[in-house]
Amino acid sequence: MEKQLEKMFRNKKILVTGGTGSIGSEIVKRLLEHKPDVVRIFSNDEDNTFRMKQEFGERDDTRFLIGDIRDKDRLMLAMEDIDIIYHAAALKHVPLCEYNPFEAVKTNVLGTQNVIEAALNSGVEKVINISTDKAVNPVNTMGATKLLAEKLIIDANEYKGFRKTIFSNVRFGNVLFSRGSVVPLFENQIREKKSITITDPDMTRFVMSISNTIDLVFKATLMAKGGENFILKMPVVKLGDLADVIIEKNSKKYGYAKDDIKKKIVGPRVGEKIFEELMTDTEAKMAFETEDMLIIPPQLELPDIKFEVSEYHNAQHSKLNQYTSRDLKFLSKEEIMELLFDEIIPLRNDEANIAIEPIL
């Protein structure tokens, strides 16, 4: 894959919206390994932009741009001569979006439409939108806005006319150690010798490493024909088990006895699910899969694009009936320890291919 990425990115001009965030900044770092002409890092976060610019130092292949995806005129300037866009800018925190719903709409929905229109007007080759498991059967504002963003990205392939821009989505689970995620939250509570606040110990979540996240993004970029949702097959953890592992590891790190750290059950936050979904039963009926990825072609009939399993390298028709964190085997505490402090554990094929009967 590295040679393909080298060919795809070398001498290209690339824009990353939300480029100073956890995912956006990792995309930038990995892109720079492949010798692009320039990576433009677009963010409305002045402080993080300053910090990232200091970290990168002076170099000819990066440009730091302050701006907001709500401002289409600013996007048009940022996209001049751009070849590829990674759209990672979003409001992502479930409770904050729940209490500020139209702000989520303005960023996640209207902002995504601005990216689409600016990309079409600028002649961009590919737009890869970063989405979330919260977009599947959404029960909260953040998920609903990200679902709309997915639909806008898919539909852009239909109405783009003669333009050649390819639009596709990548759907994530929970990215370990990303800003605002539960792992650094638990670690901070342990450092301060506070009780670990657990919403529900039986709550299950898909998890993935940042490294695997970027691998998926780049694979999707290579494979995208227009309108697909790409999903990484990933392991599942129970929140209570995750908390126990973090307590065991970090209590030693900060000089505490394991029993000194108490757990406090606070109940689900507003808008939270007990389990997450990455693919619905309807999507599963048309999905393809590879060893490490699910590919959901669009339901729309798009002109001049064939969505056949043979069009995707090493793909087959999916055996799944749906894909939820409730129905897959959970990682053991030993496996969680390895995942957190060694490297991500790939989902074994015998677990990935279980035919799950929909019971929702």
N, C-alpha and C positions, 0 to 999 in steps of 0.2 A: 504493500500500500504506500510505503514511503516514496517510492519512485513516482507513483501516480500523483501523490500530493505535491511532490517537487515540481512536476510538470504543470499541475493545475495552478499553483500559487506563484511560481517564479515570475518575477517582473510584473506581477499584477498589482492593481491598486484596490485595496480592500478597506471597507468601512465596518466598524463594529459599534453599533449603538449600545448604550449601557456598557461601554468599554472599560469603565473603571470598577465595575461590580465584580463579584466573585467569579462568575462564569465568564463574563466579557473579558476580564483581565487575563484569565487563563487562555482564552481563545487567542488573544493578542500575542501572548508569550509563545504559544505553539506556532502561530502563523509566522513569526519572525524567524523561526528555524528553517523555513522553506524559501527564504530569499525573495520576498515580495518587493515590488518597487517601493510601496509605501503602505502602511497600515494607519488609517485615520481612526482615532479613538474619540468617540463622540459621547459626551456625558453632561448632565446638568449638575453634577456634584463637584463643585469647585475644590473642596478640600481633598477628596480622593484623587481628582485630576492632578493637583499639585503634588501629592504624595507619590503617585505613580510616575509622574514626570521626573521627580527627584530620583526614584528607584532606577528608572531606565537611563537617565543621563542624557547627554546630547548625542543624538544619532540622526542620520539622514533618512532612515526608513520609517520614522514614526512622526505623526502630527497629532497634537492634542487639541481637540475642539470643544469649547463650551457651547452647549446648546440643548434644546429640549425637543423631543419628537412631536410635541404638540404644535411646534412651529414649523410649518411646511416650507416656508421660505428659507429658513435656516438649514433645513435638511437638503434643499435643492443645492445650496452652496456647498454643503459638505459632500454631496454625491457627485460633484463635477469629475468626470473621467473615471468614475469608480467602476470596477469590474464585478466584484462580489460583495454582498452585504450579509453580515451576521446581525440579526435583530434580537438583541438581548435586553433592551431597555424595557422595563415594566415596573408596575407596582405589584409586589409579590407577597406581602405579608397579609395573611387571611383576616385577622381581626381589624387591622388598620383599613383594609379595603371595605370591610363590613360596615365600619362607622363612617367611612368617607366614600360612599359608593360612586358618586358621579366623578370624583377625582380618578377613581380606577377606570371608569369609562373613558374619560378624556385621555388618559395615558395608554391604557391597554387596547382600547378599541379605536378611538379617533387617531391616536398616535400611530398605530399600526397601519391604518388607512393612509395616513400621511407618508409613511415609509413606502407603501405600495405605489402611490401616485408619483412620488418623487423618483422612485426607481424606474418606473415606466418612462417618465419624461427624460430621464438621464441615460437611458439605454443600458442599464445594468444587466449583466449576464445572469446572475443567480442571486436570489434572496432566500436565506435560510432563517426561519423564524424559530426562536426558542420558546417552547411551550411547556406544559406541566401536566402531571396526572390529575391535578385539580380541575382540568378542563373536561374530564370524562364524567358524565352524569353529575354535573356540578350542583352543589347544595349551598354554595357561598358566592358572594359577589366577585371575588377574585377569579374563581373558577369559571363563572359565567362570562366574565370579560375575556378570559383567555380562550374560551371556546369560540367566542365571536371572532377573536383575532385569528384563530385557526381557520375559521370559515372564510374570513376575508382573504387570507393568504391563498387558500385553495381556489376560491372563486376568481381571484385575479388572473389565473391561468386561462379562464374562459373568456374574459372580456378584454384581454390585452391586445386583441386584434393582430396586426402584422408584427408587433414587437416580439422579440425573442426571449424576453426575460422569463426565467424559470423560478417559480415560487414553491417552496415546500416547508413543512414543519418538522421539528424534532421534539418529541415529547419526553420529558424527564420525570424521574422520581425525585426523591430527596437527595441532594448532593451533600455528601459528608464534608463537614468543616467549612461549608460555605457561610458567608456572613449572615448572621441571624438564625442559623440552624440550631438544632437542639444539642449537638455535641459540644460546641463551644459554650453554650448556655450552661449545660451541666458542669463543665469544667470550671467555669467562673464561679458557680455556686460552691463547688468543692474548695476552690482556692480560698474563698472567703468564709469557709466552714459554715455555710448555710445549708438548710435542708434542700435536697433535690426536689424540685416541683414537677410532678408527673401528672399529666392530664388523665391518663387511664393506662395502667400497666398492660392491659390486654389490647391496646391500640396497636395496629400493625401498619408498617410503612415499607414501601420500596426504597432501597438505598443504593447509591452508586458513588464511586470515587470521582473526584474531579478529573483524574486522568482518563477514566473510562468515559466520562461525559464528553470530553473533547474528542476522543476517538470516534464516538458516535456522531458527533457534529460533522467531523471531516468525512467519515464514511458516507453520511447522508449527502454531503456536498458532491461527492464523486458519483453517487448513484441517482441523484434526483433527476427525474424527467419532468416533474411539475405536478403539484397537487397531492403528493404523498404525505402521510404521517409516518415518521420513522421512530421506532421505540426500541430501546435497549432491553434485552432480557436481563433482569437484575434480581438479586436476592432480596429476601423479606426479613425484617426483624420485628420482634415484639418490643414495645417501648420499655416495659419493665425489665426485660433482659438487657436491653441496651444500657439502661441506667445502672444496673448491677455491674456490668463490665466497666463502665466509665468510673464508677465509684472504686472498684477494685484497683484499677490502673492508676487513677489520679490521687487516691488517698495516700498511697506510698510516695508518689511524686511530691506531694506537699507536706509530707511528714505527719499524716494523721493515721490513726487506726481506722480500719474499714468500718467498724461499728460506730465510730464517731459521726459518720455522715448519715443523717436520717432522710427518709423519703416521705414526701408529703403529697397525697393525692388531691389534686385541685379540680378535677373534672375537665371535660373537653371545653376548649375555648369556643367562643361564638363562631359558627360557620365550619367547625371541624368535623370530619368524618371519623368513625371508628376504624374503618379500613379504607384503602385507596384502590382506585382502578386505573389501569393504563389502556385498556381496550374493552369496548362494549361487546355484547354478544352479536349485535348487528355488524359491527366492524369486523369481528372475527370471521364471519361468513365469507368475506372477500379478501382476508389478509393472507400475505405470504410471510414466510419466515426463513431466516438463515440460522446458522449456529448461534449467533449472538444477537440477532435483531429481528423485530417484527416490522413488516412494511404494509401499511394500509393504503391501497390506492384510492383515489377520490371516487365518490359515487357519481359525480358529474361525468358526462361524456365529453371529453376534451378533444378538439380537432387535432388531427395529425399525431396523436400520442397513443401508443399501444401499452396497455397495462396488463401484460401477460407475465406469468411466473418465469418464463424463459428469458425475459428481458433483464432480470436481476441475477447477478452472479451467485451461484450456489444456493439459489432459493427454491423453496417448495411451497405447496399450499399448506397453510397453517393447520395444525391439528387441534388448536385451542378453541374452546367455545366462548371464552372470555378470558380476561387476565386481571385478577384482583389479588391484593395482598392478603385477603382473608383465606383464600383457598390454596395457596402454595405453602410448601413446607417452610417453617421458620428456621433461621440459622440458630444453631446452638450457641451457648455463651462462648465456647472455645472458638467457634467460627467467627463470631462477632469480634472477639479479641484479635484474631488474625486479620480480619477485614479492617479494623480501625488502626492497628498499629504495625501492620506488615503491608499487605496489599489487598485489593479488592478480590473477593472470591467469585469466580464466574458461576453463573447459575448452571447446574448440571443438567444435561439434556433430558435425563429421565424425569427431572422435576419440571423442566421448562415445557415439556410436551404432554403433560397430563391433560386429558380432555375433561374440562370442568363443566359440569352442568349448571346453567344459570338458575339461581334460586332467588334472585332479587324480586 
